């Protein structure tokens, strides 16, 4: 089968399109004929040799796929060959065929294209898990989402507008993306290039526009650099959910203030979770969020669709942060 292969680890030069062995589904798995996948930031980290797949998963890049079921593994029920599905995968998305656990599958709504469906699992499930299932954002509460314009950030913003429409939403963004973030419904957008210490601005804004000073939930992928301003901007009983550490892994923490304000700091990952845990997350997402895609309340934002042969350009676009929303890689025909 055709696939994107890595010739070692490093920059764009290690990405090559070639032939790989077609996988076979084990018990409880299905084989998917991939129509589309998407480029995610962890793909770039894996390409650099710093994010290996979980044991037993494919070493081919790609964390989500949309396509049709080509083969059922032993014991799989409730699905049939030809079904249109979207799913998380531990690896293997950049290929004509990929295996996935049947318990991780979701049906593609009739209203969605394969390209749109390829955007859902990694970004929207990550946002749903961390903002709602872990962060516990409730309607009428407030939140900060860092990095406006990225896949997870736009997903979090769209989900919050659809699921908790009365929530007050603060987004930090690059100046080139501020207008588009505001159009998505953010109540306050902060230019992180000019206001790296955003806490005072957030406290003033929440004090004037919400019921209390400080936000209830923060979704953060920045890490060490933002720990202090995050904790300062977090209100009483606030929840900081950390899903990335691009600025570093070590920072000082004022434990006394955290205790007085009854704040929580929660670390979270998705890819390395046990199969059964992912199944539970997918089930909750299918029940709560997928209907919003079906009725087009949420429409995935696609910056550009590349062919598999243009994978280098797709990675270059993400590296240079020239995208808003998702970058899709078209693999085959549906």
Secondary structure, DSSP 4 states (H G I P E B T S, - for coil): -EEEEESSSSSGGGEEEEE-PPP---TTEEEEEEEEEEE-HHHHHHHTTS-PPPTTS-SSS-SEEEEEEEEEPTT--S--TT-EEEEE-SS--SBSEEEEEGGGEEEPPTT--HHHHTTIIIIIIHHIIIIIIIT---TT-EEEEEEETSHHHHHHHHHHHHH-TT-EEEEEE-GGGHHHHHHTT-SEEEETTT-S--HHHHHHHHHHHSSSSSEEEEEESS-HHHHHHHHHHEEEEEEEEE---TT-S-----HHHHHHTT-EEEE--STTS-HHHHHHHHHHHHHHTHHHHHTTSS---EEEEEEGGGHHHHHHHHHTT--SSEEEEE-S--
